[in-house]
Amino acid sequence: MKRSAAILGFWIFLGAGLFGYLVGHAVVELREYERSVTVKGLAEREVPADVVLWPISFSAAANELPALYKELERQTSAIREFLGENKIKAVEITTSPPAVTDKLAQQYGNTTQMAFRYVASQSVTVYSTDVPRVRAAIARLSELGQRGIALSSAGYGGGTEYLFTGLNTVKPQMVEEATRQAREVAEKFAADSQSQLGRIKRAQQGQFSIRDRDKNNPHLKRVRVVSTIEYYLAD
């Protein structure tokens, strides 16, 4: 009985030791397998804007409302004529309602320093996909001053917006480029650490950003994306 118990105890001890070794070895292998490196890949493109939004703001003043609205109509017609001369289509032009201020109502009866009772502002806006043609018209905007148009400061092009709407056309190539660049960095890291690059553990595509290339060239856009990828490493 004692001999049988000793033999049984020996095999139990041996089995427990072997099980502990296998578990420990598996944990070591698992930890080694979880070795990884996280890298970032950058892709950038410089693209021209494909949409322009150009508001031409102007103002008028008069002591009588009929005269004020007549002057606004004259200026609006002159601006539309100018845009037509620069080959901007009528469907690309919209006119906002005028904003009229009665200065007498704001002066509370004090009219000693009031040159005109009514002051109005209005905008004619161009929305076009022909960015070069609109930019050429903006360069000639001073001609409106010669036609008696009182442009506001924003009317000289300061409020112009340039947009790029073709992101979907460049997105696949940029994602591919960012991923390729990230892998090149990871392979260099693996080689320097005497490891081998494994498969992707996780990947995260960053958001695309579209910004002006610089403040002097808002019609040129810089599209940018950063992809973050984590790779497994193996000896």
C-alpha positions as CSV (number, residue, x, y, z in Angstrom):
1,M,0.0,0.0,0.0
2,K,2.8,2.3,1.0
3,R,4.6,1.5,-2.3
4,S,1.5,2.1,-4.4
5,A,0.9,5.4,-2.6
6,A,4.5,6.5,-3.3
7,I,4.2,5.6,-6.9
8,L,0.9,7.5,-7.2
9,G,2.3,10.5,-5.5
10,F,5.4,10.5,-7.8
11,W,3.2,10.5,-10.9
12,I,1.0,13.2,-9.5
13,F,4.1,15.3,-8.7
14,L,5.5,14.7,-12.1
15,G,2.2,15.6,-13.8
16,A,1.8,18.8,-11.8
17,G,5.4,19.8,-12.7
18,L,4.9,19.1,-16.4
19,F,1.6,21.0,-16.4
20,G,3.3,23.9,-14.7
21,Y,6.1,23.9,-17.2
22,L,3.7,23.8,-20.2
23,V,1.6,26.6,-18.8
24,G,4.6,28.7,-18.0
25,H,6.0,28.1,-21.5
26,A,2.7,29.0,-23.1
27,V,2.6,32.3,-21.1
28,V,6.2,33.1,-22.2
29,E,5.3,32.4,-25.8
30,L,2.1,34.4,-25.5
31,R,4.0,37.4,-24.1
32,E,6.6,37.1,-26.9
33,Y,3.8,37.0,-29.4
34,E,2.3,40.1,-28.0
35,R,5.4,42.1,-28.6
36,S,4.4,44.9,-31.0
37,V,5.4,48.3,-32.4
38,T,3.1,51.2,-33.2
39,V,4.0,53.5,-36.1
40,K,2.3,56.3,-38.0
41,G,2.2,56.9,-41.7
42,L,1.6,60.3,-43.2
43,A,0.1,61.2,-46.6
44,E,-0.3,64.7,-48.0
45,R,-1.6,66.2,-51.2
46,E,-1.7,69.7,-52.6
47,V,-4.9,70.2,-54.6
48,P,-6.6,73.2,-56.2
49,A,-10.0,74.3,-54.8
50,D,-12.9,73.2,-57.0
51,V,-15.6,75.5,-55.6
52,V,-15.5,79.3,-54.9
53,L,-18.0,81.3,-52.9
54,W,-17.5,85.0,-53.6
55,P,-19.8,87.6,-51.9
56,I,-19.6,91.1,-53.3
57,S,-20.9,93.4,-50.6
58,F,-21.9,97.0,-51.2
59,S,-23.8,99.8,-49.5
60,A,-26.0,102.9,-50.3
61,A,-27.4,105.8,-48.4
62,A,-30.3,108.2,-49.0
63,N,-32.8,110.3,-47.1
64,E,-35.8,108.7,-48.9
65,L,-36.5,105.0,-49.2
66,P,-37.5,105.1,-52.9
67,A,-34.2,106.7,-53.7
68,L,-32.3,104.2,-51.5
69,Y,-33.9,101.2,-53.2
70,K,-33.3,102.7,-56.6
71,E,-29.6,103.1,-55.9
72,L,-29.4,99.6,-54.7
73,E,-31.0,98.3,-57.9
74,R,-28.5,100.4,-59.9
75,Q,-25.5,99.0,-58.1
76,T,-26.9,95.4,-58.3
77,S,-27.4,95.8,-62.1
78,A,-23.9,97.2,-62.5
79,I,-22.4,94.3,-60.6
80,R,-24.3,91.7,-62.6
81,E,-23.2,93.4,-65.8
82,F,-19.6,93.3,-64.6
83,L,-19.9,89.6,-63.8
84,G,-21.4,88.9,-67.2
85,E,-18.6,90.7,-68.9
86,N,-16.2,88.3,-67.1
87,K,-18.1,85.3,-68.4
88,I,-19.7,84.3,-65.1
89,K,-23.0,82.6,-65.7
90,A,-26.3,84.1,-64.4
91,V,-27.1,80.8,-62.7
92,E,-24.0,81.2,-60.6
93,I,-25.2,84.6,-59.2
94,T,-27.6,85.2,-56.4
95,T,-28.6,88.5,-54.7
96,S,-29.4,88.8,-51.0
97,P,-32.2,91.0,-49.6
98,P,-31.0,94.5,-48.5
99,A,-30.5,95.3,-44.9
100,V,-31.8,98.8,-44.3
101,T,-31.1,100.9,-41.2
102,D,-33.2,104.0,-40.2
103,K,-30.6,106.2,-38.5
104,L,-33.3,108.6,-37.4
105,A,-34.8,105.9,-35.2
106,Q,-31.4,105.2,-33.7
107,Q,-30.5,108.8,-33.0
108,Y,-33.5,109.4,-30.8
109,G,-34.3,112.7,-32.5
110,N,-30.7,114.0,-32.7
111,T,-30.2,114.7,-36.4
112,T,-27.5,117.4,-36.3
113,Q,-24.7,115.0,-37.4
114,M,-26.8,112.8,-39.7
115,A,-26.0,113.1,-43.4
116,F,-28.5,110.5,-44.6
117,R,-31.4,109.0,-42.8
118,Y,-31.3,105.6,-44.4
119,V,-28.3,103.3,-44.9
120,A,-28.5,99.9,-46.6
121,S,-26.1,97.1,-47.3
122,Q,-26.5,94.2,-49.8
123,S,-24.6,91.4,-51.4
124,V,-24.3,89.7,-54.8
125,T,-22.8,86.3,-54.4
126,V,-21.1,84.1,-56.9
127,Y,-21.0,80.3,-56.4
128,S,-19.0,78.6,-59.1
129,T,-16.9,75.6,-59.9
130,D,-14.9,77.6,-62.4
131,V,-12.4,78.9,-59.8
132,P,-9.8,80.3,-62.3
133,R,-12.5,82.4,-64.1
134,V,-13.8,83.8,-60.8
135,R,-10.3,84.6,-59.6
136,A,-9.7,86.5,-62.8
137,A,-12.9,88.6,-62.1
138,I,-11.8,89.3,-58.6
139,A,-8.5,90.7,-59.9
140,R,-10.6,93.3,-61.9
141,L,-12.9,94.2,-59.0
142,S,-11.6,97.7,-58.8
143,E,-13.4,98.5,-62.1
144,L,-16.6,98.5,-60.1
145,G,-15.4,101.5,-58.2
146,Q,-15.1,103.3,-61.5
147,R,-18.8,102.5,-62.1
148,G,-19.8,104.2,-58.8
149,I,-20.2,101.0,-56.7
150,A,-19.4,101.6,-53.0
151,L,-18.0,98.2,-52.0
152,S,-17.6,97.4,-48.4
153,S,-14.2,96.0,-47.1
154,A,-15.4,92.4,-47.4
155,G,-16.6,93.1,-51.0
156,Y,-13.1,93.3,-52.3
157,G,-12.6,89.6,-51.9
158,G,-11.9,89.4,-48.2
159,G,-15.0,87.2,-47.6
160,T,-14.2,84.8,-50.5
161,E,-14.2,81.1,-49.6
162,Y,-12.5,78.4,-51.6
163,L,-13.6,74.8,-51.1
164,F,-12.3,71.4,-52.1
165,T,-15.1,68.8,-52.6
166,G,-13.2,66.0,-54.3
167,L,-11.9,64.2,-51.2
168,N,-13.3,60.9,-52.3
169,T,-11.2,61.0,-55.5
170,V,-7.9,61.1,-53.6
171,K,-8.8,59.3,-50.4
172,P,-8.0,55.7,-51.5
173,Q,-4.5,56.6,-52.8
174,M,-3.7,58.6,-49.7
175,V,-4.8,55.8,-47.4
176,E,-2.6,53.4,-49.3
177,E,0.3,55.8,-49.2
178,A,0.0,56.3,-45.4
179,T,-0.2,52.6,-44.8
180,R,2.8,51.9,-47.0
181,Q,4.8,54.5,-45.2
182,A,3.8,53.2,-41.8
183,R,5.0,49.7,-42.8
184,E,8.3,51.0,-44.1
185,V,8.9,52.6,-40.7
186,A,7.9,49.4,-38.8
187,E,10.2,47.3,-41.0
188,K,13.1,49.6,-40.2
189,F,12.3,49.4,-36.5
190,A,12.1,45.6,-36.7
191,A,15.4,45.3,-38.5
192,D,17.2,47.6,-36.0
193,S,15.8,45.5,-33.1
194,Q,16.8,42.2,-34.8
195,S,13.1,41.2,-35.0
196,Q,10.8,40.2,-37.7
197,L,7.7,42.2,-38.6
198,G,4.5,40.2,-38.2
199,R,0.9,40.9,-39.1
200,I,-1.2,43.9,-38.2
201,K,-2.5,43.9,-34.6
202,R,-4.7,46.9,-35.0
203,A,-5.0,49.9,-37.3
204,Q,-6.6,53.3,-37.1
205,Q,-7.1,55.7,-39.9
206,G,-7.0,59.3,-38.8
207,Q,-9.4,61.9,-40.0
208,F,-8.7,63.8,-43.2
209,S,-8.0,67.5,-42.9
210,I,-8.3,70.1,-45.6
211,R,-6.6,73.4,-45.0
212,D,-5.3,76.4,-47.0
213,R,-1.8,75.9,-48.2
214,D,-1.0,79.3,-46.8
215,K,-2.8,82.5,-46.1
216,N,-1.8,84.1,-49.4
217,N,-3.1,81.2,-51.5
218,P,-6.5,80.1,-50.1
219,H,-7.4,78.6,-53.5
220,L,-4.7,75.9,-53.0
221,K,-5.5,73.3,-50.4
222,R,-3.4,70.8,-48.5
223,V,-5.1,67.5,-47.8
224,R,-3.6,65.4,-45.0
225,V,-4.2,62.1,-43.2
226,V,-2.2,60.2,-40.6
227,S,-2.7,56.4,-40.2
228,T,-1.7,54.7,-36.9
229,I,-0.9,51.0,-37.3
230,E,0.4,48.5,-34.7
231,Y,2.3,45.4,-35.9
232,Y,3.3,42.3,-34.1
233,L,7.0,41.6,-33.6
234,A,8.7,38.2,-33.6
235,D,12.3,37.1,-33.1
